[in-house]
Amino acid sequence: MTMNKFLANVATGAIFLTLLTPLVVASSMFFPFITGKAFFFRTMVEVAFTAWLVLAWRNPDYRPRRGLILWSFLTLVVAATLATVFSADVTKSIWSNFERMEGLITYLHLFGYFLVLAGLFQTKQIWHRFFATSVGVSAAVSFYALTQFLGWAEIHQSGVRLDATLGNATYLAVFLLFNIFLAAFLWFQTETTKSGKWFYGVSIILNIFVLYNTATRGSILGLLAGVGAVALLTALVKRGRARQIGLGLLLGLALLAGGFWLARDSQIIQSSPVLSRFAGISLDDTTTQSRFLIWQMALKGVAERPILGWGPDNFQLVFSRHYDPQMCRQEPWFDRAHNVFVDWLVTTGVVGFLAYLALFVTGAYLLIRLALAHRSDSNNGLIILVGLLAAYGVNNLFVFDNLVSYLLFVATLAYIHFLTSEAKPVIISHEFGRTSIKIAAGVTIIAVLAVFYLTVIQPARTSATLIKAISPIDASVPADQQTVYRAETFDRVLALSPTGRVEAREQLLQATLQIVGSDASDQNKQAIVNFAGTEIIKSVEQNEYDARPPYLAGRFLGALGDYNNATQLLIEALRRSPGKQMIMFDLANVYFQTERSTEGATLIQDAYELDLTCPDSAVNYAMVKLSTGDRATARQILLDSFGTTSIDHERLKTFYQQQGVEPL
C-alpha cells in the first residue's frame, strides 16, 4: 500500500466514524449526551484532518476546489473568528461550555470537517455510502427510541417526548429530519438496489414515526415545509405525471393544514400530546409570546453591536442586558434565541449572519441550477436536497442547533460543493518538493497533537473530574475528609481547562452550601467557603454583562449571612439585568434580613409594577401588604393577577403558616 493510499484510508475511516457521533453517550462526564459526542467528533475530525492535510500536501488532487459554498463557509468562519477576537466574553466565545460544546473551537472543527470532505470524497459512490451509513445510524437510533415509546427504556428528559441517545427531543428530531431526506435522496439514486429501496423506505417511515413522537414542532413544521418545497419544485421543473404528483402533493399539504386548523379544538387533537402542541400555537400562547419577546431583546443587542456581534456563545449577555419583565413566567436564563438565524445575527453580527444565510441560499441555488440542467429522473435527488435545506431552514426558525445537526448540515453542503465544483480548479495547485512536504507533515502532526490536548484531553478530564467532585460520597467517610476531597477535586477541575469553568464554579457553590450544613469543622468549612467565594468572583469579573454570576454569588453569600457583600453583588446583578424580577426578589429578601424593610417593600412593589400579570411578583407584593396589615390591597392584588384569592402557591402557604396570618 502506498503512503497516499494509507493516508486516504485513515482520513476516510475517521470521517465515516464521525457518523457514529449520535450514538455516543459519556455517562462518566458532565452533560453526558453533549460532551461525549463533542469529544468523539473532535477526535475523529483531528485524525481525518491530519491524514488529509498531509495527503493534500503530497497530491494536489485532494485539495478542495473553488466554489460558492467554500467561500461562504470561509467567510462565516472568518466572521466567527473576528467576532471572537472582539467578543464581550472572549473565553466563552472560544471554549463555550459543557452544556453546549460549541464556540469557535467547534466552528473551526466543522470547517476542517468540510475541507476534508470536499477534498477527499471525489466520487458519487463514496458519497452515497457515506449518507447510507448516516441513514443506518438513524435507523438504529430510532429503534432505541421505539423502546422508549414502548416503555422498555427510560426517556431521559421528559415523560413522553422521545430523545433516544441524543438526550433531548429537539436534538433527536432534527437528526431524524436530515436522515429522512437523505434516505429519500438515496432511494432515487439509479444504483440503489431493490433491497436498498426497501431499507430506505422503511427507515423513512420509522424516522417519521419517531420524529412525530418527539413532539418537536419546529422539526415537524420543517418536514412539512421540506416536502412542500420538493412538491413545488417538482411541479415547476418536471413535466407530465411527475408534475401532476407535485401539484397533488401541494394540494394535499394545503388540505391537511386547513383540516387541522378547522379541527384544532376537536377531542382527537386535544387528547394527543403531539397534536395538542400544534393546536396550541397562537399569538396568545405563552411559548409563542416568549419567542417574540426573546427576538425583540435579541434585536436590541444587535443594534448595539451590529457588525460582528457579541461573540459566539454570548447570547446570554444580550438576554441579561435587555431582559423583558414579561419573561417572568419562563425559565430564568436563556443562552440561545430559539432561532438559529437570530443566534448568528446576535453572536457574529450582520457579517456572520449573511455568511450563514449564504450557505442556504448558495446551496439551494446551485442545486436548482443543476436540476434545471438535468430535467430527467436524475434530478429527483437534487430536488430532495433542496427540500432538505428548506426543512432545516424552517426548523432553525424555532429551535437552536447542536453538534449532530451541524455535522449533517456541513456534510450536505460539502456534497453540494462536490456536485457543483468538479470542473473548477483546486484552491492551491502548486506541487511541493519532498523536503517541504516532510516539514509540513511534521508541523501538521505536532500542531494537531497540541490541538487534541487542548480541545479533547483537557476538557474531557475536566468534565470527568467535575462528575467526581459532585458525586455523592459514602456517608461513612468523615465530614472533614469529604470536605477536603471536594475542595481538592474542584481545585483540579478549575485548573484543567477553560471549558466548563463557569459551570464548575456554580457546582462548587452548591457543594459548599451542603458542606456548611454538615458536621465538618469550622476551619474546613471556612476554607471551602473562601475558595468558593474567590472562584465565583472570577466568573463575575469575566465580563461586565452577564447577570447570572453576580446573582448566584449574591444568593450564595446571602445564604451564609454575609449580607453586605450579598447586597453589593445583587445590586450589580440588577444593574446588568434591569427589570429581572427574580433578582429584585432576592435583593429585597436581603433588605428584609438587614432591617431595611422599607427598601425591600419598595423593590417588591417595583417588581410587581413591571408586569402586573407575573404570578411571583403578585404573590410577593401581596405578602408585603399582608405583613403591614393591608388585607384589602393584598386581596385586590391576587384578584387582579389570578382572578381569585384561593391560589395554590407554596410560598404563600408557607407565609400564612409562619406568620400566623389568616388566608385571604
C-alpha positions as CSV (number, residue, x, y, z in Angstrom):
1,M,0.0,0.0,0.0
2,T,1.4,3.4,-1.0
3,M,1.6,6.2,1.6
4,N,-1.1,8.2,-0.3
5,K,-3.4,5.3,-0.2
6,F,-2.7,4.8,3.5
7,L,-3.4,8.4,4.3
8,A,-6.6,8.4,2.3
9,N,-7.8,5.3,4.1
10,V,-7.1,6.8,7.5
11,A,-8.9,10.0,6.7
12,T,-11.9,8.1,5.1
13,G,-12.2,5.8,8.1
14,A,-12.2,8.7,10.6
15,I,-14.7,10.6,8.5
16,F,-17.1,7.7,8.4
17,L,-16.7,7.2,12.1
18,T,-18.0,10.8,12.7
19,L,-21.4,9.4,11.7
20,L,-21.4,7.4,14.9
21,T,-21.4,10.7,16.9
22,P,-25.2,10.5,17.7
23,L,-24.6,7.1,19.4
24,V,-22.0,8.4,21.9
25,V,-23.2,8.9,25.5
26,A,-20.4,9.5,28.0
27,S,-22.1,8.7,31.3
28,S,-19.0,9.5,33.3
29,M,-19.0,13.1,32.1
30,F,-20.9,16.3,32.9
31,F,-23.7,16.7,30.4
32,P,-23.1,13.1,29.1
33,F,-25.3,13.5,26.0
34,I,-23.4,16.5,24.9
35,T,-19.7,16.3,25.9
36,G,-19.0,12.7,24.8
37,K,-20.3,13.4,21.3
38,A,-18.2,16.6,21.1
39,F,-15.0,14.9,22.2
40,F,-15.6,12.0,19.9
41,F,-16.3,14.2,16.9
42,R,-13.3,16.4,17.6
43,T,-11.0,13.4,17.8
44,M,-12.2,11.9,14.6
45,V,-12.0,15.2,12.7
46,E,-8.5,15.8,14.0
47,V,-7.4,12.4,12.9
48,A,-9.0,12.8,9.5
49,F,-7.7,16.4,9.1
50,T,-4.2,15.4,9.9
51,A,-4.2,12.5,7.4
52,W,-5.9,14.5,4.7
53,L,-3.7,17.6,5.1
54,V,-0.5,15.5,4.7
55,L,-2.2,13.8,1.7
56,A,-3.1,17.2,0.2
57,W,0.5,18.4,0.6
58,R,1.6,15.3,-1.3
59,N,-1.1,15.3,-4.0
60,P,-2.9,18.4,-5.3
61,D,-5.8,16.3,-6.5
62,Y,-7.0,16.0,-2.8
63,R,-7.2,19.8,-2.3
64,P,-10.7,21.3,-2.3
65,R,-11.9,23.0,-5.4
66,R,-13.2,26.6,-5.6
67,G,-16.9,27.2,-5.2
68,L,-19.5,29.5,-3.8
69,I,-20.2,27.3,-0.8
70,L,-16.5,27.1,0.1
71,W,-16.2,30.9,0.1
72,S,-19.4,31.3,2.0
73,F,-18.3,28.9,4.7
74,L,-14.8,30.5,4.8
75,T,-16.5,33.9,5.3
76,L,-18.6,32.6,8.1
77,V,-15.5,31.1,9.9
78,V,-13.6,34.4,9.4
79,A,-16.6,36.3,10.8
80,A,-16.8,34.0,13.8
81,T,-13.1,34.4,14.4
82,L,-13.2,38.2,14.3
83,A,-16.4,38.1,16.5
84,T,-14.4,36.1,19.0
85,V,-11.4,38.5,18.9
86,F,-13.8,41.4,19.7
87,S,-16.1,39.3,21.9
88,A,-17.7,40.7,25.1
89,D,-16.5,37.4,26.7
90,V,-13.6,36.0,24.7
91,T,-13.1,32.9,26.9
92,K,-16.7,31.8,26.5
93,S,-16.6,32.5,22.7
94,I,-13.6,30.3,22.3
95,W,-14.4,27.4,24.6
96,S,-18.2,27.5,25.1
97,N,-19.3,25.3,28.0
98,F,-20.2,21.7,28.7
99,E,-23.9,22.3,28.1
100,R,-23.4,23.4,24.5
101,M,-19.9,22.5,23.4
102,E,-19.9,25.0,20.6
103,G,-17.8,28.2,20.4
104,L,-15.1,29.0,17.9
105,I,-13.3,25.7,18.7
106,T,-16.3,23.7,17.3
107,Y,-16.8,26.0,14.3
108,L,-13.1,25.5,13.3
109,H,-13.6,21.7,13.6
110,L,-16.6,21.9,11.4
111,F,-14.8,23.9,8.8
112,G,-12.0,21.4,8.9
113,Y,-14.6,18.6,8.5
114,F,-15.9,20.4,5.4
115,L,-12.4,20.8,3.9
116,V,-11.7,17.1,4.4
117,L,-15.0,16.0,2.9
118,A,-14.6,18.4,0.0
119,G,-11.1,17.3,-0.8
120,L,-11.3,13.6,0.0
121,F,-14.6,12.3,-1.3
122,Q,-14.4,12.6,-5.1
123,T,-17.0,10.1,-6.4
124,K,-20.7,9.8,-6.0
125,Q,-20.3,6.2,-4.9
126,I,-18.4,7.1,-1.7
127,W,-20.8,10.0,-1.0
128,H,-23.8,7.7,-1.3
129,R,-22.1,5.1,1.0
130,F,-21.4,8.0,3.5
131,F,-25.1,9.1,3.5
132,A,-26.3,5.5,3.6
133,T,-24.2,5.0,6.8
134,S,-25.9,8.0,8.3
135,V,-29.3,6.6,7.5
136,G,-28.3,3.3,9.0
137,V,-27.2,5.1,12.2
138,S,-30.5,7.0,12.3
139,A,-32.4,3.7,12.0
140,A,-30.5,2.3,15.0
141,V,-31.3,5.4,17.0
142,S,-34.9,5.2,16.0
143,F,-35.1,1.6,17.1
144,Y,-33.8,2.7,20.5
145,A,-36.4,5.5,20.6
146,L,-39.1,2.8,19.9
147,T,-38.1,1.0,23.1
148,Q,-38.7,4.3,24.9
149,F,-42.1,4.6,23.1
150,L,-43.0,1.1,24.3
151,G,-41.9,1.8,27.8
152,W,-39.0,-0.6,27.7
153,A,-36.4,2.2,28.1
154,E,-36.4,5.4,30.1
155,I,-37.0,8.7,28.4
156,H,-34.3,11.0,29.7
157,Q,-35.7,14.5,29.6
158,S,-39.5,14.2,29.8
159,G,-42.3,11.8,30.2
160,V,-43.5,11.5,26.6
161,R,-41.1,13.2,24.2
162,L,-38.7,10.6,22.8
163,D,-35.0,11.5,23.0
164,A,-33.0,8.3,22.4
165,T,-29.2,8.7,22.5
166,L,-29.5,12.4,21.9
167,G,-30.9,13.1,25.4
168,N,-33.0,15.9,24.0
169,A,-36.2,15.5,21.9
170,T,-35.3,18.6,19.8
171,Y,-31.8,17.3,19.0
172,L,-33.2,13.9,18.1
173,A,-35.9,15.5,15.9
174,V,-33.5,17.5,13.7
175,F,-31.2,14.5,13.4
176,L,-34.0,12.4,12.0
177,L,-35.2,15.3,9.8
178,F,-31.9,15.2,8.0
179,N,-31.9,11.4,7.6
180,I,-35.5,11.3,6.3
181,F,-34.5,13.5,3.4
182,L,-31.1,11.7,2.9
183,A,-32.9,8.3,2.8
184,A,-35.3,9.8,0.2
185,F,-32.4,11.1,-1.8
186,L,-30.7,7.7,-1.8
187,W,-33.9,6.0,-2.8
188,F,-33.9,7.9,-6.1
189,Q,-30.3,7.0,-7.0
190,T,-30.0,4.8,-10.1
191,E,-27.6,2.4,-8.5
192,T,-29.9,1.7,-5.5
193,T,-31.0,-1.9,-5.5
194,K,-34.5,-3.1,-4.7
195,S,-33.4,-4.2,-1.2
196,G,-31.8,-0.8,-0.8
197,K,-35.1,0.9,-1.7
198,W,-36.9,-1.2,0.9
199,F,-34.3,-0.3,3.5
200,Y,-34.6,3.5,2.8
201,G,-38.4,3.3,2.6
202,V,-38.7,1.5,6.0
203,S,-36.2,3.9,7.5
204,I,-38.2,6.9,6.3
205,I,-41.3,5.5,7.9
206,L,-39.6,4.7,11.1
207,N,-37.8,8.0,11.4
208,I,-41.0,9.9,10.7
209,F,-42.8,8.0,13.4
210,V,-40.1,8.7,15.9
211,L,-39.9,12.4,14.8
212,Y,-43.6,12.7,15.3
213,N,-43.3,11.4,18.8
214,T,-40.5,13.8,19.7
215,A,-43.4,16.4,19.6
216,T,-40.8,18.9,18.3
217,R,-42.9,21.5,16.5
218,G,-40.0,23.2,14.7
219,S,-38.8,19.9,13.1
220,I,-42.3,18.7,12.2
221,L,-43.0,22.0,10.6
222,G,-39.7,21.7,8.9
223,L,-40.6,18.3,7.5
224,L,-43.8,19.7,6.1
225,A,-42.0,22.7,4.6
226,G,-39.4,20.5,3.1
227,V,-42.0,18.2,1.5
228,G,-43.8,21.3,0.3
229,A,-40.5,22.6,-1.3
230,V,-40.0,19.3,-3.0
231,A,-43.6,19.3,-4.3
232,L,-43.3,22.9,-5.6
233,L,-40.0,22.3,-7.4
234,T,-41.3,19.1,-8.9
235,A,-44.3,21.0,-10.2
236,L,-42.1,23.7,-11.6
237,V,-39.2,21.6,-13.0
238,K,-40.9,18.3,-14.1
239,R,-43.2,17.5,-16.8
240,G,-46.2,15.1,-17.3
241,R,-47.1,12.7,-14.4
242,A,-44.3,13.9,-12.1
243,R,-45.7,17.5,-12.4
244,Q,-49.2,16.2,-11.5
245,I,-47.8,14.4,-8.5
246,G,-46.1,17.6,-7.3
247,L,-49.3,19.6,-7.7
248,G,-51.3,16.9,-6.0
249,L,-48.8,16.9,-3.1
250,L,-49.1,20.6,-2.7
251,L,-52.9,20.4,-2.7
252,G,-52.7,17.6,-0.1
253,L,-50.5,19.6,2.2
254,A,-52.8,22.6,1.9
255,L,-55.9,20.4,2.7
256,L,-54.0,18.8,5.6
257,A,-53.1,22.2,7.1
258,G,-56.6,23.6,6.6
259,G,-58.3,20.5,8.0
260,F,-56.1,20.5,11.1
261,W,-56.8,24.2,11.7
262,L,-60.6,23.6,11.5
263,A,-60.4,20.6,13.8
264,R,-57.9,22.0,16.2
265,D,-60.4,22.1,19.1
266,S,-61.7,18.5,18.5
267,Q,-61.3,15.8,21.1
268,I,-58.9,13.7,19.0
269,I,-56.5,16.5,18.6
270,Q,-56.7,17.9,22.1
271,S,-56.2,14.4,23.6
272,S,-53.0,13.9,21.6
273,P,-49.8,15.1,23.3
274,V,-48.2,15.9,20.0
275,L,-51.2,17.4,18.0
276,S,-52.3,19.5,21.0
277,R,-48.9,21.2,21.0
278,F,-49.6,22.3,17.4
279,A,-53.2,23.2,18.1
280,G,-52.0,25.5,21.0
281,I,-49.8,27.6,18.6
282,S,-51.2,31.1,18.7
283,L,-50.2,34.7,19.5
284,D,-51.7,34.1,22.9
285,D,-49.7,31.0,23.6
286,T,-47.1,31.6,26.3
287,T,-44.3,29.9,24.3
288,T,-45.1,31.9,21.2
289,Q,-45.1,35.2,23.2
290,S,-41.8,34.4,24.8
291,R,-40.2,33.7,21.5
292,F,-41.3,37.1,20.2
293,L,-40.0,38.8,23.3
294,I,-36.7,37.0,23.1
295,W,-36.3,38.0,19.4
296,Q,-37.1,41.6,20.3
297,M,-34.4,41.5,23.1
298,A,-32.0,40.0,20.6
299,L,-32.5,42.8,18.0
300,K,-31.8,45.4,20.7
301,G,-28.5,43.6,21.3
302,V,-27.8,43.6,17.5
303,A,-28.4,47.4,17.4
304,E,-25.5,47.8,20.0
305,R,-23.0,45.5,18.1
306,P,-24.3,45.3,14.5
307,I,-21.1,44.4,12.6
308,L,-19.5,41.4,14.4
309,G,-22.0,40.9,17.2
310,W,-21.3,39.9,20.8
311,G,-19.2,36.9,20.1
312,P,-20.0,33.2,19.7
313,D,-21.9,31.7,22.7
314,N,-22.7,35.1,24.2
315,F,-26.5,35.4,23.6
316,Q,-27.0,35.2,27.4
317,L,-25.3,38.6,27.7
318,V,-27.9,40.2,25.5
319,F,-30.6,38.3,27.4
320,S,-29.4,39.8,30.7
321,R,-28.8,43.3,29.3
322,H,-32.2,43.6,27.6
323,Y,-34.3,41.4,29.8
324,D,-38.0,42.0,29.3
325,P,-40.0,41.7,32.6
326,Q,-42.8,39.9,30.7
327,M,-40.5,36.9,30.5
328,C,-41.0,36.2,34.2
329,R,-43.2,33.1,33.6
330,Q,-40.4,31.5,31.6
331,E,-37.2,29.8,32.7
332,P,-34.9,32.4,34.2
333,W,-31.8,32.1,31.9
334,F,-31.7,31.8,28.1
335,D,-28.4,31.3,26.3
336,R,-30.0,30.8,22.9
337,A,-32.6,32.8,21.0
338,H,-34.5,29.7,19.9
339,N,-33.9,30.8,16.4
340,V,-30.6,29.8,14.8
341,F,-30.6,32.7,12.3
342,V,-31.2,35.2,15.2
343,D,-28.4,33.5,17.2
344,W,-25.9,34.0,14.4
345,L,-27.0,37.6,14.0
346,V,-26.5,38.3,17.7
347,T,-23.3,36.5,18.1
348,T,-21.5,37.2,14.8
349,G,-23.3,40.3,13.6
350,V,-24.6,41.2,10.2
351,V,-21.4,39.8,8.6
352,G,-21.7,36.3,10.2
353,F,-25.5,36.3,9.7
354,L,-25.2,37.0,5.9
355,A,-22.5,34.3,5.6
356,Y,-24.6,31.8,7.4
357,L,-27.7,32.7,5.3
358,A,-25.5,32.4,2.2
359,L,-24.9,28.7,2.9
360,F,-28.6,28.0,2.5
361,V,-29.0,30.4,-0.5
362,T,-26.0,29.2,-2.4
363,G,-26.7,25.6,-1.6
364,A,-30.3,25.9,-2.9
365,Y,-29.3,28.0,-5.9
366,L,-26.6,25.5,-7.0
367,L,-28.9,22.5,-6.6
368,I,-31.8,24.2,-8.5
369,R,-29.4,25.3,-11.3
370,L,-28.1,21.7,-11.6
371,A,-31.7,20.3,-11.5
372,L,-32.8,22.6,-14.3
373,A,-29.8,21.4,-16.4
374,H,-30.9,17.8,-15.9
375,R,-34.7,17.6,-16.3
376,S,-34.8,13.8,-16.4
377,D,-35.4,11.5,-13.4
378,S,-31.8,12.0,-12.4
379,N,-32.7,15.3,-10.8
380,N,-35.1,13.9,-8.3
381,G,-32.4,13.6,-5.7
382,L,-31.3,17.2,-6.3
383,I,-34.8,18.4,-5.7
384,I,-35.0,16.4,-2.5
385,L,-31.8,18.0,-1.3
386,V,-33.4,21.4,-1.8
387,G,-36.2,20.2,0.3
388,L,-33.7,19.2,3.0
389,L,-32.3,22.7,3.0
390,A,-35.8,24.2,3.3
391,A,-36.7,21.8,6.1
392,Y,-33.6,22.5,8.1
393,G,-34.1,26.3,7.5
394,V,-37.6,26.2,8.8
395,N,-36.6,24.0,11.7
396,N,-34.0,26.6,12.6
397,L,-36.6,29.4,12.8
398,F,-37.9,27.8,16.0
399,V,-35.0,26.0,17.8
400,F,-31.3,26.1,18.3
401,D,-28.6,24.0,16.8
402,N,-26.4,21.2,18.2
403,L,-23.3,19.3,17.0
404,V,-25.2,16.5,15.3
405,S,-27.3,18.8,13.1
406,Y,-24.2,20.9,12.4
407,L,-22.3,17.7,11.3
408,L,-25.0,16.7,8.8
409,F,-25.5,20.2,7.5
410,V,-21.8,20.6,6.8
411,A,-21.8,17.2,5.1
412,T,-24.7,18.1,2.9
413,L,-23.0,21.4,2.0
414,A,-19.8,19.5,1.1
415,Y,-21.7,17.1,-1.1
416,I,-23.4,20.1,-3.0
417,H,-19.9,21.6,-3.3
418,F,-18.7,18.3,-4.8
419,L,-21.5,18.2,-7.3
420,T,-21.1,21.8,-8.5
421,S,-17.3,22.3,-8.5
422,E,-15.9,19.3,-10.3
423,A,-14.8,21.4,-13.3
424,K,-13.2,24.1,-11.1
425,P,-9.6,24.4,-10.2
426,V,-8.3,23.4,-6.7
427,I,-7.6,26.3,-4.4
428,I,-3.8,25.7,-4.5
429,S,-2.4,23.9,-7.5
430,H,1.3,24.2,-6.6
431,E,3.3,20.9,-6.2
432,F,5.6,20.9,-3.2
433,G,9.0,19.2,-3.0
434,R,9.8,16.3,-0.8
435,T,11.6,18.4,1.9
436,S,8.7,20.9,2.1
437,I,6.2,18.0,2.4
438,K,8.2,16.4,5.2
439,I,8.5,19.7,7.1
440,A,4.8,20.4,6.6
441,A,3.8,16.9,7.7
442,G,5.8,17.2,10.8
443,V,4.4,20.6,11.7
444,T,0.9,19.4,11.0
445,I,1.2,16.4,13.3
446,I,2.7,18.4,16.1
447,A,0.1,21.2,15.8
448,V,-2.8,18.7,15.7
449,L,-1.5,16.9,18.7
450,A,-1.4,20.2,20.6
451,V,-4.9,20.9,19.5
452,F,-6.0,17.4,20.5
453,Y,-4.6,18.0,24.0
454,L,-6.3,21.4,24.4
455,T,-9.6,20.6,22.8
456,V,-10.2,17.0,23.8
457,I,-7.9,15.7,26.5
458,Q,-8.0,18.6,29.0
459,P,-11.8,19.4,28.6
460,A,-12.6,15.6,28.8
461,R,-10.6,15.3,32.0
462,T,-12.3,18.5,33.3
463,S,-15.8,17.0,32.6
464,A,-15.0,13.6,34.2
465,T,-13.3,15.2,37.2
466,L,-16.3,17.5,37.7
467,I,-18.6,14.5,37.9
468,K,-16.3,13.1,40.7
469,A,-16.4,16.4,42.5
470,I,-20.2,16.5,42.7
471,S,-20.9,12.8,43.1
472,P,-22.2,11.5,46.5
473,I,-19.7,10.3,48.9
474,D,-20.2,7.3,51.2
475,A,-21.8,8.5,54.5
476,S,-19.3,6.5,56.5
477,V,-16.5,8.9,55.3
478,P,-15.9,11.6,58.0
479,A,-17.3,15.1,57.1
480,D,-13.9,16.8,57.2
481,Q,-12.4,14.2,54.9
482,Q,-15.3,14.7,52.5
483,T,-14.8,18.5,52.6
484,V,-11.1,18.2,51.8
485,Y,-11.8,15.8,49.0
486,R,-14.3,18.0,47.4
487,A,-12.1,21.1,47.7
488,E,-9.2,19.3,46.2
489,T,-11.2,17.8,43.4
490,F,-12.8,21.2,42.5
491,D,-9.4,22.8,42.5
492,R,-8.2,20.2,39.9
493,V,-11.3,20.8,37.8
494,L,-10.8,24.6,37.7
495,A,-7.1,24.2,36.8
496,L,-7.6,21.8,33.9
497,S,-9.4,23.7,31.1
498,P,-11.3,26.9,30.5
499,T,-14.2,24.7,29.1
500,G,-16.9,24.4,31.7
501,R,-15.1,26.5,34.3
502,V,-18.1,28.8,35.0
503,E,-20.3,25.7,35.3
504,A,-17.8,24.1,37.7
505,R,-17.9,27.2,39.9
506,E,-21.7,27.1,40.1
507,Q,-21.5,23.5,41.1
508,L,-18.9,24.5,43.7
509,L,-21.3,26.9,45.3
510,Q,-23.9,24.2,45.7
511,A,-21.4,21.8,47.2
512,T,-20.1,24.4,49.6
513,L,-23.6,25.2,50.9
514,Q,-24.1,21.5,51.6
515,I,-20.8,21.3,53.4
516,V,-21.7,24.3,55.5
517,G,-24.7,22.4,56.8
518,S,-22.6,19.3,57.5
519,D,-20.6,18.2,60.6
520,A,-17.3,19.3,59.1
521,S,-15.1,21.5,61.3
522,D,-15.5,25.3,61.2
523,Q,-11.9,25.6,59.9
524,N,-12.6,23.3,56.9
525,K,-16.0,25.0,56.3
526,Q,-14.4,28.4,56.2
527,A,-11.7,27.2,53.9
528,I,-14.1,25.9,51.2
529,V,-16.3,29.0,51.7
530,N,-13.3,31.2,51.0
531,F,-12.4,29.0,48.0
532,A,-15.9,29.1,46.5
533,G,-16.2,32.9,47.1
534,T,-12.9,33.6,45.4
535,E,-13.8,31.4,42.4
536,I,-17.3,32.8,41.8
537,I,-15.9,36.3,41.8
538,K,-13.7,35.3,38.9
539,S,-16.9,34.4,37.0
540,V,-18.4,37.8,38.0
541,E,-15.3,39.6,36.6
542,Q,-15.1,37.5,33.4
543,N,-17.4,40.0,31.6
544,E,-19.4,43.0,32.6
545,Y,-22.8,42.0,31.1
546,D,-23.8,38.5,32.4
547,A,-26.2,38.9,35.4
548,R,-26.0,35.2,36.4
549,P,-22.6,35.1,38.1
550,P,-23.3,38.1,40.5
551,Y,-26.8,36.8,41.1
552,L,-25.6,33.4,42.1
553,A,-22.7,34.9,44.1
554,G,-25.2,37.2,45.9
555,R,-27.5,34.3,46.8
556,F,-24.6,32.2,48.0
557,L,-23.3,34.9,50.3
558,G,-26.8,35.8,51.5
559,A,-27.3,32.1,52.4
560,L,-24.1,32.4,54.5
561,G,-25.3,35.5,56.3
562,D,-22.8,37.8,54.6
563,Y,-25.5,40.4,53.8
564,N,-23.2,43.3,53.0
565,N,-21.4,41.6,50.2
566,A,-24.6,39.8,49.1
567,T,-26.3,43.2,48.7
568,Q,-23.5,44.6,46.5
569,L,-23.4,41.6,44.3
570,L,-27.2,41.5,43.8
571,I,-27.2,45.2,43.1
572,E,-24.6,44.5,40.4
573,A,-26.7,41.7,39.0
574,L,-29.7,44.0,38.8
575,R,-27.5,46.6,37.1
576,R,-26.6,44.0,34.5
577,S,-30.2,42.9,34.1
578,P,-32.6,45.7,34.9
579,G,-36.1,44.6,35.4
580,K,-35.4,41.0,36.2
581,Q,-37.9,40.3,39.0
582,M,-36.0,37.3,40.3
583,I,-33.0,39.4,41.2
584,M,-35.3,42.0,42.7
585,F,-36.9,39.4,45.0
586,D,-33.6,38.2,46.3
587,L,-32.2,41.7,46.9
588,A,-35.5,42.6,48.7
589,N,-35.1,39.5,50.9
590,V,-31.6,40.7,51.9
591,Y,-33.0,44.1,52.7
592,F,-35.6,42.4,54.9
593,Q,-32.9,40.5,56.7
594,T,-30.9,43.7,57.4
595,E,-33.7,45.8,58.8
596,R,-34.1,47.7,55.5
597,S,-37.8,46.7,55.2
598,T,-38.9,50.0,53.5
599,E,-36.3,49.5,50.7
600,G,-37.3,45.8,50.4
601,A,-41.0,46.6,50.2
602,T,-40.4,49.3,47.6
603,L,-38.3,46.8,45.5
604,I,-41.1,44.2,45.7
605,Q,-43.6,46.9,44.6
606,D,-41.4,47.9,41.7
607,A,-41.1,44.3,40.6
608,Y,-44.9,43.9,40.7
609,E,-45.4,47.1,38.6
610,L,-43.0,45.9,35.9
611,D,-45.6,43.2,34.9
612,L,-48.9,43.1,36.8
613,T,-49.5,39.6,35.4
614,C,-46.4,38.0,36.8
615,P,-47.5,35.4,39.4
616,D,-44.5,35.5,41.7
617,S,-44.5,39.3,41.7
618,A,-48.2,39.4,42.7
619,V,-47.7,36.9,45.5
620,N,-44.6,38.7,46.9
621,Y,-46.4,42.0,46.8
622,A,-49.5,40.6,48.4
623,M,-47.3,39.1,51.2
624,V,-45.7,42.6,51.8
625,K,-49.2,44.1,52.1
626,L,-50.3,41.3,54.4
627,S,-47.3,42.0,56.6
628,T,-48.4,45.6,57.1
629,G,-52.0,44.5,57.8
630,D,-53.3,45.8,54.5
631,R,-55.5,42.8,53.7
632,A,-57.8,44.7,51.3
633,T,-54.9,45.7,48.9
634,A,-53.4,42.2,49.2
635,R,-56.8,40.7,48.2
636,Q,-57.1,43.0,45.2
637,I,-53.6,42.2,44.0
638,L,-54.4,38.5,44.0
639,L,-57.7,39.0,42.3
640,D,-56.1,41.2,39.6
641,S,-53.5,38.5,38.9
642,F,-55.3,35.2,39.5
643,G,-59.0,36.1,39.5
644,T,-59.2,34.5,43.0
645,T,-57.6,34.7,46.4
646,S,-57.5,30.9,46.7
647,I,-54.3,30.1,44.9
648,D,-52.1,27.1,45.1
649,H,-48.8,28.8,45.7
650,E,-46.2,27.2,48.0
651,R,-44.6,30.4,49.1
652,L,-48.0,32.0,50.1
653,K,-48.9,28.9,52.0
654,T,-45.7,29.0,53.9
655,F,-46.2,32.7,54.7
656,Y,-49.7,32.0,56.1
657,Q,-48.3,29.3,58.4
658,Q,-45.2,31.1,59.6
659,Q,-46.8,34.5,60.1
660,G,-50.0,33.1,61.6
661,V,-52.0,35.1,59.0
662,E,-55.5,34.1,58.2
663,P,-55.7,33.2,54.5
664,L,-57.5,35.6,52.2
